[in-house]
Amino acid sequence: LRDEAVKLFNSLQQLESERDPVPLMQGVLQTCLDLPPLVDEIYCQLVKQTTEPPAPGGQGDLHYWQLLTCMSCTFLPSPPVLRFLRFHLDRTENRFPASEMAKYACFIREALGKTKGRECVPSLEEILVLMQRQEMICTVHCPGAPACSVAISSHTTAEEVAQELVSRLGLSQSPNLFALYEQSRRREQPVGSATLLADVLTRFE
C-alpha cells in the first residue's frame, strides 16, 4: 500500500501539468477501487494539494479540484476524513466566494450526500462531464416509441430513469411493470432497479 500511495502521489503531481488529465484521473480512481484502503490517502493528498496552492484557480489547481469532484461521486471517505474534507470545502467557499474552486466545493458537498459507492469507476465521458459539473445524457430505446434522451447524474438509478420514462410516455396509469434492459450482441438482461446507470455506461465503455 505504501508503494501504491507513492505512485499515486507521483500521478497527482503529474496531473498538475497534464494537458489531457482524464485518463490519469480514471487511473487514480481505478487504483482506489482496486485498493479501498487508499481512498482516504487520496482524499488527504487532494485536500493538501488544494490548500494554499501557488496559483489558486489556475489550471493545475483546478485539475486537483476536478479529481476531487470525481472522487466524491465514486467513494465516501471514512468519517474522520469526511469531517476534515467538509471543513476544507467550507474554508474554500469562505476564502474564494464565487470562484471556480468554490463552485467545485459546493458540488462536492452535494455529491458526498448522495454517494453510496460504485461498482465501476466513472467512464471517460462521465469524468468529462463531472469536470464541468454537468449531467450526462443517456439514450434509452423504448419499444414502439422513439429513443428518449435522459439527463442522469453519477447517482441516478435505473428505477428513477424508468419512472421518468413511464411518465413521459403517458403510461403512469398502466398496470404493467417497467424496467430498463441492457443489451449487447450476446445477451439482454434487466438492469436492477437500484443499479447506478453510470456504472452500466462504464461497462459499455
C-alpha positions in Angstrom: 0.0 0.0 0.0 2.9 2.4 0.8 4.3 1.8 -2.7 1.0 2.4 -4.4 0.4 5.5 -2.3 3.8 6.9 -3.5 2.8 6.0 -7.1 -0.5 7.8 -6.7 1.3 10.9 -5.3 3.5 10.9 -8.3 0.4 10.7 -10.5 -1.1 13.7 -8.7 2.0 15.7 -9.3 1.9 14.8 -13.0 -1.8 15.8 -13.1 -0.9 19.4 -12.4 0.7 19.9 -15.8 -1.2 17.2 -17.8 -2.8 18.6 -20.9 -5.4 15.7 -21.0 -5.9 14.8 -17.4 -8.9 12.4 -18.0 -7.1 9.1 -18.5 -4.8 9.9 -15.5 -7.8 10.7 -13.3 -9.5 7.4 -14.3 -6.3 5.5 -13.5 -6.2 7.1 -10.0 -9.9 6.2 -9.5 -9.3 2.6 -10.6 -6.5 2.2 -8.2 -8.7 3.4 -5.3 -11.4 0.9 -6.4 -8.9 -1.9 -6.5 -7.3 -0.9 -3.2 -10.0 0.7 -0.9 -7.6 1.5 1.9 -6.1 4.1 -0.4 -9.3 6.1 -0.7 -8.6 8.1 2.5 -5.0 8.6 1.4 -6.0 10.2 -1.9 -8.6 12.4 -0.3 -6.0 13.7 2.2 -3.5 14.2 -0.6 -6.0 16.2 -2.7 -7.0 18.3 0.3 -3.3 19.1 0.8 -2.8 20.0 -2.8 -5.8 22.3 -2.9 -4.9 24.1 0.4 -2.8 27.2 -0.2 -2.0 26.4 -3.9 0.7 28.5 -5.6 -1.9 29.7 -8.2 -5.4 29.5 -6.8 -7.8 28.8 -9.7 -5.0 28.0 -12.1 -5.1 25.0 -14.4 -3.1 22.8 -12.1 -5.3 23.7 -9.1 -8.5 23.1 -11.0 -7.3 19.7 -12.1 -7.0 18.7 -8.4 -10.5 20.0 -7.8 -11.8 18.1 -10.8 -10.3 14.9 -9.5 -11.7 15.6 -6.0 -15.1 16.0 -7.7 -14.8 12.6 -9.4 -13.7 11.0 -6.1 -16.7 12.5 -4.3 -19.0 10.9 -6.8 -17.3 7.5 -6.5 -16.1 6.9 -3.0 -17.0 8.0 0.5 -14.0 8.6 2.8 -14.0 7.4 6.4 -15.9 9.6 8.9 -12.8 11.4 10.3 -11.6 12.2 6.8 -15.1 13.2 5.7 -15.3 15.7 8.6 -11.9 17.2 7.6 -12.9 17.3 3.9 -16.2 19.2 4.8 -14.2 21.7 6.8 -11.8 22.1 3.8 -14.8 22.7 1.5 -16.3 25.3 3.8 -13.0 27.1 4.2 -12.5 27.2 0.4 -16.0 28.7 -0.2 -15.4 31.3 2.5 -12.0 32.3 1.2 -12.8 32.3 -2.5 -16.5 33.1 -2.9 -17.9 32.9 -6.4 -14.7 31.3 -7.7 -14.4 28.1 -9.7 -12.9 26.4 -6.6 -16.0 27.4 -4.5 -18.3 26.0 -7.2 -16.4 22.7 -7.1 -16.6 22.7 -3.3 -20.4 23.2 -3.4 -20.8 20.5 -6.0 -18.6 18.1 -4.0 -20.5 18.7 -0.8 -23.8 17.8 -2.5 -22.3 14.7 -4.1 -21.0 13.4 -0.8 -24.5 13.4 0.5 -25.6 11.1 -2.3 -22.6 8.8 -2.9 -23.0 5.2 -1.7 -20.2 3.5 -3.5 -19.7 2.4 -7.1 -19.2 -0.9 -8.8 -17.1 0.7 -11.6 -15.1 3.9 -11.8 -16.6 6.7 -13.9 -16.3 6.3 -17.6 -14.2 8.8 -19.6 -17.4 10.5 -20.7 -18.6 10.8 -17.1 -15.3 12.2 -16.0 -15.5 14.9 -18.7 -19.0 16.0 -17.6 -18.0 15.9 -13.9 -15.1 18.2 -14.7 -17.8 20.7 -16.0 -20.1 19.9 -13.0 -22.8 18.8 -15.5 -25.0 15.8 -16.1 -24.6 13.1 -18.7 -27.2 12.5 -21.5 -28.2 8.8 -21.6 -30.2 7.5 -24.6 -32.8 4.9 -23.8 -34.6 2.9 -26.7 -38.2 2.3 -26.0 -40.4 -0.3 -27.8 -42.9 1.4 -30.0 -41.6 4.8 -29.3 -38.6 6.9 -30.5 -35.4 6.8 -28.4 -35.5 9.1 -25.3 -32.7 11.2 -24.0 -32.5 11.4 -20.3 -30.1 13.5 -18.2 -28.5 11.5 -15.4 -26.0 12.1 -12.7 -23.5 9.8 -11.1 -26.2 8.9 -8.5 -29.2 8.2 -10.8 -30.6 4.7 -10.5 -32.3 2.6 -13.2 -35.6 2.8 -11.3 -35.5 6.6 -11.4 -35.0 6.6 -15.1 -37.7 4.0 -15.7 -40.2 6.1 -13.7 -39.3 9.2 -15.7 -39.8 7.4 -19.0 -43.1 5.9 -17.9 -44.3 9.4 -17.0 -43.0 10.9 -20.3 -44.7 8.2 -22.4 -48.0 8.7 -20.6 -48.0 5.2 -19.0 -48.4 6.2 -15.4 -51.8 4.5 -15.2 -50.7 1.3 -16.9 -51.0 -1.9 -14.7 -47.8 -3.2 -16.3 -44.4 -3.2 -14.6 -41.5 -1.4 -16.4 -37.7 -1.9 -16.2 -34.6 -1.0 -18.1 -32.6 -3.6 -20.0 -29.1 -3.6 -21.2 -28.4 -5.3 -24.5 -25.2 -6.5 -26.1 -24.5 -8.7 -29.0 -24.6 -11.8 -26.9 -27.3 -11.2 -24.3 -30.1 -9.0 -23.0 -30.7 -8.6 -19.3 -32.7 -6.4 -16.9 -30.9 -3.7 -15.0 -31.5 -3.9 -11.3 -33.7 -1.1 -10.0 -31.1 0.1 -7.6 -28.2 -0.1 -10.2 -26.5 3.2 -10.9 -26.8 3.9 -14.7 -23.3 5.5 -14.6 -21.9 2.0 -13.8 -23.8 0.5 -16.7 -22.4 3.1 -19.1 -18.9 2.4 -17.8 -19.4 -1.3 -18.6 -20.4 -0.3 -22.1 -17.3 1.8 -22.5 
